[in-house]
Amino acid sequence: MNQPEAHLIFDWRKSPWNYRLPVLIAISLFAHIFCFYIFRVVYPTTTSLLPPSAQVTILDPTRPQDKELLDWVAMNNPAKISGPRFDSRVVGQITPRYKPSYSTLSVELRRSESAKPEEQGMPSLFSAETLLPIRLRPQEEAVPKTFPTRCEIASTLQSRAPASWPVFPTSSALSDPTSIFVGVSPEGEADYLFLMRSSENSQLDQKAEDFIRKVKFKPGPNRDWGMVTLHWGRNQP
């Protein structure tokens, strides 16, 4: 009698070879190749454009078409109205030749000393400095140097410079100079004042304007313009 087959939980028998998966992969591959061949994208070749050649247009005043354009340009030229005439010689005469006061001073260079202090031994208890101390004389306080206020006039106003000046204003602290562009009338009065360089102190600038208005310049045939610079200082006591 044949022995009955045993019933197992897991089926350990070898399954037959399944050919459906490779066939589906092959069909998908051929379908992709066919689609890429049918719906392929053709990109055009890159070409570089040559720059345009230089062209020059010549307007001939003898031609009627060009003459109309030239007449219109001559009549509607905005530079003749908005662009004032510029004379570089006048600018050179009005602008003062500024020369700082420290340009003539020579500075003496000193060698840097070693920052390491010298090692000193312990002083003796029986030295002359310990037994007979020397009394030092009190040092006199250094008197600070003061500089008087001075006025510098441009070359265009040298012929109109006054014979005598009013009392110069002073400054209690070190300040930058004040430069004012002045217009002098034929009568010798400074009736036009324009602040060109401030001393960073509004009170000093106002003092400079009041001082220039008090100055009586020499009379002349025409109105003259020029720069007046006040170098601030403290008058000698």
C-alpha positions as CSV (number, residue, x, y, z in Angstrom):
1,M,0.0,0.0,0.0
2,N,1.2,3.5,-0.8
3,Q,2.0,5.7,2.2
4,P,-0.3,8.8,2.2
5,E,1.3,12.2,1.6
6,A,2.0,14.3,4.6
7,H,0.3,17.7,4.8
8,L,2.9,20.4,5.6
9,I,2.3,24.0,6.6
10,F,4.8,25.4,4.0
11,D,4.9,24.2,0.4
12,W,8.5,23.2,-0.3
13,R,8.0,22.1,-3.8
14,K,9.8,23.9,-6.6
15,S,7.5,26.0,-8.7
16,P,7.9,25.9,-12.4
17,W,9.8,28.7,-14.2
18,N,7.6,31.8,-14.8
19,Y,8.3,33.5,-18.2
20,R,5.8,36.3,-17.9
21,L,8.1,38.8,-16.1
22,P,10.9,38.7,-18.7
23,V,8.4,39.0,-21.5
24,L,6.8,42.1,-20.0
25,I,10.2,43.7,-19.5
26,A,11.2,43.0,-23.2
27,I,7.8,44.4,-24.4
28,S,8.3,47.6,-22.3
29,L,11.9,48.1,-23.6
30,F,10.8,47.8,-27.3
31,A,7.9,50.1,-26.6
32,H,10.2,52.8,-25.2
33,I,12.6,52.5,-28.1
34,F,9.7,52.8,-30.5
35,C,8.3,55.9,-28.7
36,F,11.7,57.6,-28.6
37,Y,12.1,57.0,-32.4
38,I,8.6,58.3,-33.3
39,F,8.5,61.3,-30.9
40,R,12.2,62.3,-31.0
41,V,13.1,66.0,-30.6
42,V,15.5,67.5,-33.1
43,Y,17.4,70.5,-31.7
44,P,18.7,73.0,-34.3
45,T,22.4,73.5,-34.5
46,T,23.7,76.6,-32.7
47,T,24.8,79.4,-34.9
48,S,26.5,82.7,-33.9
49,L,25.2,85.9,-35.3
50,L,27.8,88.3,-36.8
51,P,27.9,91.8,-35.3
52,P,26.4,94.4,-37.6
53,S,28.8,96.3,-39.7
54,A,29.6,99.9,-38.9
55,Q,27.6,102.5,-40.9
56,V,28.1,106.2,-41.3
57,T,25.3,108.5,-42.5
58,I,26.5,111.6,-44.2
59,L,24.1,114.6,-44.4
60,D,24.5,116.7,-47.5
61,P,23.2,120.2,-47.2
62,T,22.7,120.4,-50.9
63,R,20.0,117.6,-50.8
64,P,16.5,118.8,-49.9
65,Q,15.8,115.9,-47.5
66,D,19.1,116.4,-45.6
67,K,18.8,120.2,-45.5
68,E,15.4,120.0,-43.8
69,L,16.9,117.8,-41.1
70,L,19.9,120.1,-40.6
71,D,17.7,123.2,-40.3
72,W,15.6,121.5,-37.7
73,V,18.7,120.5,-35.7
74,A,20.1,124.0,-35.8
75,M,16.7,125.5,-34.7
76,N,16.0,123.0,-31.9
77,N,19.5,122.7,-30.4
78,P,19.0,122.6,-26.6
79,A,22.6,123.3,-25.9
80,K,22.3,126.9,-27.0
81,I,19.7,127.6,-24.3
82,S,20.5,125.3,-21.4
83,G,24.3,125.2,-21.7
84,P,25.8,128.5,-20.6
85,R,29.2,129.7,-21.9
86,F,32.1,128.5,-19.9
87,D,35.4,130.4,-19.6
88,S,38.2,128.4,-17.9
89,R,40.3,131.6,-17.5
90,V,37.8,133.2,-15.2
91,V,37.7,130.2,-12.9
92,G,41.5,130.3,-12.6
93,Q,41.3,134.0,-11.6
94,I,38.5,133.6,-9.1
95,T,39.7,130.4,-7.3
96,P,42.4,131.3,-4.8
97,R,45.6,129.3,-4.7
98,Y,45.3,127.6,-1.3
99,K,48.5,126.8,0.5
100,P,48.2,125.3,4.0
101,S,50.2,127.0,6.7
102,Y,51.9,123.7,7.7
103,S,53.4,123.1,4.3
104,T,56.5,125.3,5.1
105,L,57.1,123.6,8.5
106,S,59.8,121.0,8.7
107,V,59.3,118.1,11.0
108,E,62.3,116.6,12.8
109,L,62.2,112.8,12.9
110,R,63.2,111.1,16.1
111,R,64.3,107.6,16.7
112,S,61.9,105.5,18.7
113,E,63.3,104.6,22.1
114,S,63.0,101.1,23.5
115,A,59.8,100.6,25.4
116,K,61.5,98.2,27.9
117,P,62.4,100.2,31.1
118,E,65.9,100.0,32.3
119,E,66.5,97.6,35.3
120,Q,67.6,99.5,38.3
121,G,69.0,97.9,41.4
122,M,67.8,98.4,44.9
123,P,68.8,101.9,46.2
124,S,71.1,102.0,49.1
125,L,69.8,103.3,52.5
126,F,73.0,105.3,53.0
127,S,73.1,107.0,49.6
128,A,73.3,110.8,49.3
129,E,69.8,111.0,47.8
130,T,68.3,109.2,50.8
131,L,70.2,111.1,53.5
132,L,70.2,114.6,51.9
133,P,67.1,114.8,49.7
134,I,67.2,117.5,47.1
135,R,64.3,119.8,46.8
136,L,63.1,120.3,43.3
137,R,62.2,123.7,42.1
138,P,58.6,124.1,41.0
139,Q,58.3,124.0,37.2
140,E,56.8,127.1,35.6
141,E,53.7,126.4,33.7
142,A,54.1,126.7,30.0
143,V,52.2,129.6,28.5
144,P,50.1,128.4,25.5
145,K,51.0,130.0,22.2
146,T,48.3,132.1,20.6
147,F,48.0,133.0,16.9
148,P,46.1,136.1,15.7
149,T,43.3,135.9,13.2
150,R,44.4,136.7,9.7
151,C,42.6,137.3,6.4
152,E,43.5,136.0,3.0
153,I,42.1,137.6,-0.2
154,A,42.0,136.1,-3.7
155,S,44.0,137.6,-6.5
156,T,40.9,139.0,-8.1
157,L,40.3,141.3,-5.1
158,Q,43.9,142.4,-4.5
159,S,43.4,145.7,-6.4
160,R,40.3,146.4,-4.2
161,A,41.9,145.5,-0.9
162,P,41.1,148.1,1.8
163,A,43.7,150.3,3.3
164,S,42.7,149.5,6.9
165,W,40.8,146.6,8.4
166,P,38.3,146.5,11.2
167,V,38.9,144.6,14.4
168,F,39.4,140.9,13.5
169,P,37.0,138.5,15.2
170,T,38.6,135.8,17.4
171,S,37.9,132.2,18.3
172,S,38.3,130.6,21.8
173,A,39.2,127.2,20.3
174,L,41.1,125.8,17.4
175,S,38.8,125.9,14.3
176,D,39.0,125.4,10.6
177,P,39.2,128.5,8.3
178,T,36.0,130.0,6.9
179,S,35.9,130.8,3.1
180,I,33.3,133.1,1.7
181,F,32.8,134.0,-2.0
182,V,32.3,137.8,-2.0
183,G,30.9,140.2,-4.6
184,V,32.2,143.8,-4.2
185,S,30.1,146.6,-5.8
186,P,31.8,149.5,-7.6
187,E,31.2,151.6,-4.4
188,G,33.3,149.2,-2.4
189,E,30.6,147.4,-0.4
190,A,30.4,143.6,0.0
191,D,26.8,143.1,-0.9
192,Y,26.9,139.5,-2.1
193,L,28.3,136.8,0.3
194,F,28.2,133.0,-0.4
195,L,29.6,130.6,2.2
196,M,31.9,128.2,0.3
197,R,33.8,126.5,3.2
198,S,32.5,126.3,6.7
199,S,34.5,126.1,9.9
200,E,32.0,123.6,11.3
201,N,30.9,126.3,13.8
202,S,27.8,128.4,12.8
203,Q,28.7,131.2,15.2
204,L,32.2,131.7,13.7
205,D,30.7,131.6,10.2
206,Q,28.3,134.4,11.2
207,K,31.2,136.4,12.7
208,A,33.0,136.1,9.4
209,E,30.1,137.3,7.4
210,D,29.5,140.3,9.7
211,F,33.2,141.1,9.6
212,I,33.3,141.1,5.7
213,R,30.2,143.3,5.6
214,K,32.0,145.9,7.7
215,V,35.1,145.9,5.4
216,K,35.2,149.0,3.1
217,F,36.9,148.0,-0.1
218,K,38.4,150.4,-2.6
219,P,35.9,151.7,-5.2
220,G,36.3,150.5,-8.8
221,P,34.7,150.7,-12.2
222,N,33.1,147.3,-12.2
223,R,31.8,144.6,-9.8
224,D,34.6,142.2,-8.7
225,W,34.3,138.7,-7.3
226,G,36.7,136.7,-5.2
227,M,37.3,134.4,-2.3
228,V,38.0,135.8,1.2
229,T,39.3,133.3,3.8
230,L,39.5,134.0,7.6
231,H,42.1,131.8,9.4
232,W,40.8,131.8,13.0
233,G,43.1,132.5,15.9
234,R,43.3,134.3,19.3
235,N,44.9,137.8,19.3
236,Q,47.9,138.4,21.5
237,P,46.9,139.7,25.1
